[in-house]
Amino acid sequence: MMMKFIMMKIFFFLLFLMPLVFSLNFWMFQNFFFILSFIFMFMNLIKFNMFQLGSFLGCDILSFGLILLTFWISSLMIMSSFMIYEFNLFKSYFILVVLLMVIFLFLSFSVVNLLMFYLFFESSMIPILFMIFGWGFQLDRIQASFYLLFYTLFASLPLLISIIYVYFNKFSLMFYLYMEGMIFLTFNYLYFFMILSFLVKMPMFLVHLWLPKAHVEAPISGSMILAAVMLKLGGYGLLRIFNILVSLCNKFNFIWISVSMMGGIIISFVCLYQIDLKSLIAYSSVAHMSMLLSGLMTLLTWGVSGSYLLMISHGLCSSGLFCLVNIIYERLGSRSMLINKGLINFMPSMTLWWFLMCSSNMASPPSLNLLGEIMLINSLMSWSSLTLILLIFLTFFSASYSLYLYSFTQHGNFNFMIYSFSQGYFREFILLMLHWIPLNLFILNSEMFILFI
């Protein structure tokens, strides 16, 4: 029961921050989240296994990494939202929305009951909608919000029906009972109903159209949390429910592996003709998620570990790239590649960070992306050697659009009529450094990412 009390302490910490939203300084909340991530990191939660959980909240290693990522990114979200503070764009309400999002995500990753997970999984949509509606840029944000809402809600209703079916037929919704293999389901429709919501959330190719729209219209903080944590809810849900769908997974998983790998290659081509920088990074997220989903669906140890590892690494890398785009957007007022050229002349100090983030995005050493992709490639090759052909194209084009992003923005003729030179703020360098350091130093302790199997 000790674990339950530890998780409740964190929950009450977040809950009691809510009355302080309108009285404390904007930057105090960034410090609170930053401190909370360190408190959570050093609580020695990894020593606990699933049998020492409570009946409501708990934490194993799978939850640990994603909760830590949520706290870390939420701190960086506030740090990146300087314009909201500078122009006083309802900053107290903004902090309230961020806090609500962190609470819902924390509960999504820490509850041990499938119905409660569904409840908080869906609740996490509300703050991101408010964020896009309230602090988005263009008028298209309303259409983007409805895309996001209806894609997610439409796919989630079958999941709710499936959870009710599981409860009335198998009498338990506890994750740690599933882990012991006590419940197995063999009803074909149930398989499709249970995983559809998670496939949309990841998102899988063919149900990904909400993601680029939401990213392009969201403010920087919305893009960061959406890329870093919200997409990971789908992978987390799949990792939790596959224990009860093993017999059906062996029968049907080849469908999703085929669609995802082909889709990843198509999306990589789509990345290569994007003009909008945010749109390019959003589509690259879909390409990464397609590889992650393919490896996860093999159900091999390599694949499951690699997918978890790629969740963490993609969260940090994609969030860092969105920060870089926002830094340029604040200077030039545009995200178009036609205007954002020759940035090595305009912001030479920022070019190193563009290089580091783009290289991590293409899975170069020593980033966590490299380790995750090696594990996923191993799992897919073990599953079928025919996947090698698709993997060659997927990894090649992944490097192509990352190089395209770097070279087209940093080189070329710059329009000197706007500014002649701009320097990055200290806050921006710290922000990028706090993305890059964990992304590249966690590889020294990467065994923690495979202990949950």
C-alpha positions as MATLAB code, in Angstrom:
seq = 'MMMKFIMMKIFFFLLFLMPLVFSLNFWMFQNFFFILSFIFMFMNLIKFNMFQLGSFLGCDILSFGLILLTFWISSLMIMSSFMIYEFNLFKSYFILVVLLMVIFLFLSFSVVNLLMFYLFFESSMIPILFMIFGWGFQLDRIQASFYLLFYTLFASLPLLISIIYVYFNKFSLMFYLYMEGMIFLTFNYLYFFMILSFLVKMPMFLVHLWLPKAHVEAPISGSMILAAVMLKLGGYGLLRIFNILVSLCNKFNFIWISVSMMGGIIISFVCLYQIDLKSLIAYSSVAHMSMLLSGLMTLLTWGVSGSYLLMISHGLCSSGLFCLVNIIYERLGSRSMLINKGLINFMPSMTLWWFLMCSSNMASPPSLNLLGEIMLINSLMSWSSLTLILLIFLTFFSASYSLYLYSFTQHGNFNFMIYSFSQGYFREFILLMLHWIPLNLFILNSEMFILFI';
ca = [
       0.000    0.000    0.000;
       3.006    2.300    0.330;
       2.930    2.925   -3.421;
      -0.653    4.078   -3.197;
       0.279    6.715   -0.601;
       3.263    7.934   -2.665;
       1.066    8.407   -5.747;
      -1.661   10.097   -3.676;
       0.952   12.539   -2.338;
       1.829   13.550   -5.895;
      -1.864   13.815   -6.803;
      -2.654   16.075   -3.831;
       0.405   18.193   -4.592;
      -1.067   18.883   -8.041;
      -4.588   19.345   -6.687;
      -3.585   21.936   -4.101;
      -1.764   23.970   -6.756;
      -5.147   24.827   -8.320;
      -6.229   27.472   -5.748;
      -2.835   29.184   -6.201;
      -3.258   29.692   -9.956;
      -4.607   33.249   -9.632;
      -2.302   34.386   -6.842;
       1.185   33.026   -7.574;
       3.700   34.247  -10.148;
       3.571   32.693  -13.644;
       7.137   31.345  -13.374;
       6.543   29.776   -9.953;
       4.450   27.070  -11.602;
       7.283   26.226  -13.955;
       9.525   25.802  -10.884;
       6.877   23.652   -9.159;
       6.664   21.251  -12.112;
      10.443   21.186  -12.473;
      10.916   20.355   -8.778;
       8.082   17.804   -8.930;
       9.793   15.956  -11.785;
      12.960   15.626   -9.656;
      10.996   14.578   -6.551;
       9.219   11.932   -8.609;
      12.479   10.771  -10.227;
      14.174   10.117   -6.887;
      11.252    8.463   -5.095;
      12.641    4.994   -5.878;
       9.347    3.928   -7.430;
      11.178    1.533   -9.761;
      11.763   -0.853   -6.853;
       8.033   -1.538   -6.611;
       6.352   -4.192   -8.693;
       2.724   -4.552   -9.638;
       1.757   -6.473   -6.496;
       2.506   -3.556   -4.190;
      -0.106   -1.304   -5.752;
      -3.297    0.089   -4.299;
      -6.698   -0.432   -5.869;
      -6.808    3.076   -7.393;
      -3.338    4.518   -8.038;
      -0.067    2.753   -8.686;
       3.121    2.936  -10.670;
       5.254    0.372  -12.431;
       8.157    1.201  -14.746;
       5.883    1.668  -17.756;
       3.927    4.364  -15.902;
       7.041    5.806  -14.267;
       8.719    6.933  -17.491;
       5.571    8.472  -18.940;
       4.591   10.314  -15.745;
       8.123   11.684  -15.473;
       7.951   12.799  -19.116;
       4.622   14.559  -18.385;
       6.056   16.550  -15.466;
       9.237   17.410  -17.369;
       7.445   18.597  -20.510;
       4.838   20.565  -18.519;
       7.667   22.551  -16.917;
       9.175   23.239  -20.350;
       5.744   24.167  -21.760;
       5.488   27.098  -19.369;
       9.089   28.094  -20.089;
       8.366   28.203  -23.835;
       5.152   30.271  -23.442;
       6.907   33.578  -22.837;
       4.611   35.480  -25.217;
       1.580   34.599  -23.090;
       3.363   36.084  -20.086;
       4.739   39.077  -22.000;
       1.392   40.205  -23.472;
      -0.688   38.926  -20.525;
      -2.851   36.674  -22.725;
      -5.000   35.330  -19.854;
      -1.905   33.811  -18.276;
      -3.660   32.621  -15.089;
      -6.221   30.693  -17.134;
      -3.400   29.277  -19.236;
      -1.671   27.936  -16.112;
      -5.014   26.476  -14.975;
      -5.427   24.617  -18.290;
      -1.834   23.285  -18.104;
      -2.404   22.150  -14.520;
      -5.653   20.371  -15.438;
      -3.880   18.643  -18.309;
      -1.051   17.458  -16.054;
      -3.558   16.130  -13.474;
      -5.526   14.196  -16.117;
      -2.364   12.780  -17.713;
      -0.914   11.830  -14.330;
      -4.125    9.982  -13.440;
      -4.273    8.316  -16.889;
      -0.816    6.839  -16.416;
      -1.185    5.910  -12.750;
      -4.661    4.360  -12.374;
      -4.752    0.558  -12.318;
      -8.367    0.154  -13.379;
      -9.306   -0.018  -17.074;
     -12.536    1.993  -16.690;
     -10.753    4.737  -14.742;
      -8.059    4.778  -17.415;
     -10.753    5.293  -20.069;
     -12.276    8.144  -18.053;
      -9.017   10.076  -17.644;
      -7.830    9.142  -21.153;
     -10.877   10.954  -22.543;
     -10.734   13.788  -19.994;
      -7.250   14.751  -21.187;
      -8.900   15.906  -24.446;
     -10.686   18.798  -22.701;
      -7.625   20.896  -21.703;
      -5.951   20.485  -25.112;
      -9.176   21.650  -26.772;
      -9.274   24.734  -24.543;
      -5.636   25.377  -25.353;
      -6.193   25.238  -29.129;
      -9.431   27.273  -28.900;
      -8.060   29.902  -26.550;
      -4.419   30.369  -27.520;
      -4.284   29.069  -31.101;
      -3.219   31.374  -33.933;
      -5.470   31.151  -37.005;
      -9.237   30.887  -37.412;
      -8.751   27.301  -38.619;
      -8.159   26.336  -34.985;
     -11.922   25.773  -34.572;
     -11.970   23.226  -37.398;
      -8.785   21.609  -36.024;
     -10.362   21.303  -32.558;
     -13.466   19.627  -33.952;
     -11.313   17.244  -35.992;
      -9.445   16.297  -32.833;
     -12.612   15.936  -30.741;
     -14.707   13.911  -33.153;
     -11.922   11.602  -34.334;
     -11.181   10.731  -30.705;
     -14.777   10.487  -29.476;
     -15.977    8.443  -32.438;
     -13.228    5.855  -31.885;
     -13.658    5.808  -28.098;
     -17.279    4.677  -27.863;
     -16.465    1.089  -28.974;
     -13.736    1.005  -26.284;
     -16.264    1.910  -23.577;
     -18.641   -0.823  -24.781;
     -15.729   -3.304  -24.756;
     -14.758   -2.357  -21.186;
     -18.333   -2.951  -20.021;
     -18.322   -6.341  -21.824;
     -15.028   -7.324  -20.151;
     -16.384   -6.376  -16.730;
     -19.621   -8.349  -17.043;
     -17.942  -11.424  -18.501;
     -14.565  -11.575  -16.765;
     -15.358   -9.716  -13.487;
     -12.173   -7.666  -13.324;
     -10.772   -4.466  -14.785;
      -7.475   -4.424  -12.868;
      -4.317   -4.186  -14.977;
      -2.206   -6.266  -12.615;
      -4.590   -9.204  -12.962;
      -4.188   -8.995  -16.729;
      -0.432   -9.051  -16.312;
      -0.641  -12.410  -14.630;
      -2.474  -13.772  -17.652;
      -5.619  -14.594  -15.704;
      -7.980  -13.147  -18.315;
      -7.942  -13.973  -22.012;
     -10.481  -12.819  -24.565;
     -11.222  -14.553  -27.866;
     -14.154  -12.525  -29.228;
     -13.005  -11.133  -32.611;
     -15.030   -7.911  -32.661;
     -13.823   -7.070  -29.173;
     -10.241   -6.933  -30.416;
     -11.047   -4.276  -33.032;
     -13.278   -2.330  -30.638;
     -10.656   -2.216  -27.877;
      -7.699   -1.089  -29.942;
      -9.418    1.341  -32.364;
      -9.371    4.235  -29.900;
      -5.662    3.753  -29.193;
      -4.798    3.525  -32.901;
      -6.513    6.872  -33.537;
      -4.743    8.450  -30.581;
      -1.253    7.308  -31.637;
      -2.175    8.040  -34.560;
      -1.943    5.218  -37.072;
      -1.759    5.998  -40.791;
      -5.280    6.420  -42.294;
      -6.648    7.830  -39.015;
      -3.957   10.493  -38.616;
      -5.600   13.488  -40.313;
      -6.473   15.243  -37.049;
      -2.842   15.427  -35.916;
      -1.244   17.836  -38.464;
      -4.244   20.191  -38.178;
      -4.143   20.181  -34.381;
      -0.365   20.773  -34.323;
      -0.414   23.610  -36.834;
      -3.228   25.476  -35.063;
      -2.119   24.840  -31.465;
       0.092   27.272  -29.516;
       3.652   26.106  -28.787;
       2.674   24.652  -25.409;
      -0.198   22.711  -27.014;
       2.088   21.302  -29.725;
       4.660   20.277  -27.112;
       2.285   18.357  -24.845;
       0.422   16.888  -27.825;
       3.608   15.521  -29.414;
       5.382   14.571  -26.194;
       2.660   12.964  -24.087;
      -0.828   12.861  -25.666;
       0.291   10.610  -28.543;
       1.856    8.246  -26.001;
      -1.533    7.547  -24.386;
      -2.322    5.334  -27.384;
       0.868    3.278  -27.044;
       0.432    3.038  -23.274;
      -3.142    1.797  -23.685;
      -2.064   -0.867  -26.196;
       0.735   -2.074  -23.895;
      -1.802   -2.398  -21.062;
      -4.571   -4.261  -22.900;
      -2.520   -6.584  -25.115;
      -2.120   -8.954  -22.145;
      -5.796   -9.910  -22.469;
      -5.859  -10.010  -26.272;
      -2.862  -12.248  -26.932;
      -4.738  -14.962  -28.857;
      -6.428  -12.363  -31.090;
      -3.211  -10.380  -31.581;
      -1.520  -13.415  -33.085;
      -4.407  -13.663  -35.545;
      -4.878  -10.031  -36.616;
      -1.764   -7.980  -35.844;
      -0.273   -8.479  -39.307;
      -2.938   -6.041  -40.640;
      -1.691   -3.146  -38.515;
       1.979   -3.952  -39.145;
       1.419   -3.854  -42.923;
      -0.702   -0.683  -42.879;
       1.684    1.117  -40.505;
       4.863    0.311  -42.399;
       3.432    1.247  -45.789;
       1.849    4.320  -44.233;
       5.167    5.347  -42.673;
       6.818    5.383  -46.112;
       3.936    7.370  -47.665;
       3.997    9.901  -44.808;
       7.784   10.265  -45.237;
       7.128   11.341  -48.846;
       4.457   13.743  -47.576;
       7.079   15.258  -45.216;
       9.379   15.954  -48.158;
       6.965   18.378  -49.840;
       5.775   20.264  -46.738;
       6.301   24.021  -46.729;
       5.025   24.695  -43.200;
       7.684   23.780  -40.607;
       5.169   22.755  -37.940;
       3.297   20.597  -40.433;
       6.536   18.822  -41.407;
       7.342   17.962  -37.778;
       3.736   16.819  -37.185;
       3.874   14.463  -40.172;
       7.286   13.201  -39.031;
       5.594   12.259  -35.736;
       3.120   10.108  -37.708;
       6.040    8.411  -39.485;
       7.756    7.676  -36.157;
       4.508    6.405  -34.614;
       3.979    4.042  -37.562;
       7.345    2.396  -36.882;
       6.592    2.301  -33.149;
       3.189    0.686  -33.762;
       4.666   -1.905  -36.153;
       7.272   -2.988  -33.592;
       4.731   -3.044  -30.766;
       2.339   -5.230  -32.776;
       4.951   -7.984  -33.158;
       4.537   -8.601  -29.384;
       8.189   -9.625  -29.152;
      10.357   -8.472  -26.241;
      12.497   -6.338  -28.556;
       9.415   -4.679  -30.045;
       7.641   -3.911  -26.781;
      10.818   -2.509  -25.167;
      11.744   -0.548  -28.287;
       8.268    0.981  -28.570;
       8.417    2.195  -24.958;
      11.902    3.589  -25.520;
      10.816    5.386  -28.697;
       7.817    6.877  -26.865;
      10.119    8.627  -24.406;
      12.709    9.680  -26.984;
      10.196   10.906  -29.562;
       8.450   12.948  -26.856;
      11.633   14.865  -26.059;
      12.869   15.199  -29.641;
       9.584   16.273  -31.251;
       8.882   18.743  -28.453;
      12.352   20.264  -28.926;
      11.779   20.703  -32.668;
       8.474   22.488  -32.032;
      10.314   24.814  -29.639;
      12.843   25.665  -32.350;
      10.076   26.445  -34.846;
       8.379   28.677  -32.275;
      11.634   30.579  -31.625;
      11.838   31.388  -35.364;
       8.096   32.188  -35.530;
       8.440   34.759  -32.729;
      11.206   36.529  -34.715;
       9.880   36.388  -38.277;
       6.126   35.883  -37.808;
       6.064   32.978  -40.258;
       6.561   29.204  -40.285;
       6.948   28.981  -44.055;
      10.131   27.485  -45.480;
      10.000   30.089  -48.239;
      10.683   32.809  -45.658;
      12.680   30.838  -43.064;
      15.815   30.323  -45.135;
      19.430   31.174  -44.417;
      18.842   31.140  -40.676;
      22.516   30.371  -40.104;
      23.105   34.061  -40.981;
      20.135   35.316  -38.990;
      20.516   33.258  -35.778;
      23.931   31.544  -35.893;
      23.800   30.587  -32.200;
      20.609   28.591  -32.784;
      21.940   26.580  -35.736;
      23.754   24.127  -33.437;
      20.462   23.310  -31.704;
      18.744   22.812  -35.057;
      21.501   20.369  -35.983;
      21.332   18.493  -32.657;
      17.535   18.140  -32.727;
      17.354   17.175  -36.413;
      20.122   14.603  -35.941;
      18.268   13.099  -32.966;
      15.099   13.045  -35.081;
      16.837   10.885  -37.677;
      18.035    8.492  -34.919;
      21.724    9.266  -34.909;
      23.906    8.248  -31.949;
      23.942    8.774  -29.022;
      20.206    9.598  -28.912;
      17.569    7.316  -27.407;
      15.854    7.289  -30.819;
      18.741    5.192  -32.172;
      18.404    2.523  -29.486;
      14.620    2.456  -29.834;
      14.753    2.095  -33.617;
      17.424   -0.636  -33.455;
      15.179   -2.619  -31.101;
      12.129   -2.085  -33.339;
      14.079   -3.131  -36.454;
      15.233   -6.277  -34.621;
      11.677   -7.160  -33.633;
      10.256   -6.596  -37.123;
      13.055   -8.603  -38.752;
      12.441  -11.429  -36.275;
       8.736  -11.327  -37.073;
       9.277  -11.462  -40.840;
      12.410  -10.951  -42.926;
      10.220   -9.410  -45.692;
       9.859   -6.274  -43.578;
      13.505   -5.494  -44.377;
      12.487   -3.958  -47.725;
      10.024   -1.579  -46.077;
      12.420   -0.807  -43.211;
      15.149    0.251  -45.663;
      12.825    2.838  -47.228;
      11.388    3.940  -43.863;
      14.767    4.630  -42.248;
      16.212    6.217  -45.412;
      13.326    8.673  -45.827;
      13.330    9.388  -42.097;
      16.875   10.684  -42.487;
      15.888   12.474  -45.715;
      13.163   14.694  -44.270;
      15.267   15.497  -41.174;
      18.137   16.639  -43.416;
      15.648   18.488  -45.626;
      14.309   20.322  -42.556;
      17.801   21.293  -41.411;
      19.365   22.252  -44.733;
      16.402   24.189  -46.160;
      16.010   26.307  -43.020;
      19.665   26.984  -42.217;
      21.082   27.500  -45.727;
      20.045   29.608  -48.700;
      19.532   33.327  -49.256;
      17.966   35.162  -46.345;
      15.597   38.116  -46.733;
      17.631   40.820  -44.980;
      14.777   43.346  -45.189;
      13.261   41.928  -42.002;
      16.206   41.859  -39.599;
      19.918   41.632  -40.077;
      20.738   39.560  -37.013;
      19.020   38.062  -33.971;
      20.341   36.405  -30.851;
      18.642   33.689  -28.811;
      17.564   34.429  -25.257;
      19.137   32.591  -22.326;
      15.685   31.110  -21.575;
      15.547   29.560  -25.067;
      18.968   27.944  -24.783;
      18.046   26.462  -21.396;
      14.747   25.226  -22.870;
      16.494   23.411  -25.733;
      19.221   22.062  -23.485;
      16.621   20.539  -21.134;
      15.167   18.680  -24.132;
      18.482   17.503  -25.513;
      20.300   16.368  -22.341;
      17.799   13.684  -21.213;
      17.306   12.622  -24.851;
      20.999   11.799  -25.233;
      22.107   10.913  -21.698;
      19.339    8.424  -20.850;
      21.050    5.981  -23.217;
      23.635    5.461  -20.433;
      20.870    3.984  -18.254;
      18.684    2.456  -20.922;
      18.126   -0.866  -19.133;
      15.375    0.796  -17.063;
      13.232    0.986  -20.222;
      13.057   -2.786  -20.636;
      12.518   -3.845  -17.005;
       8.722   -3.673  -17.171;
       8.385   -6.736  -19.447;
];
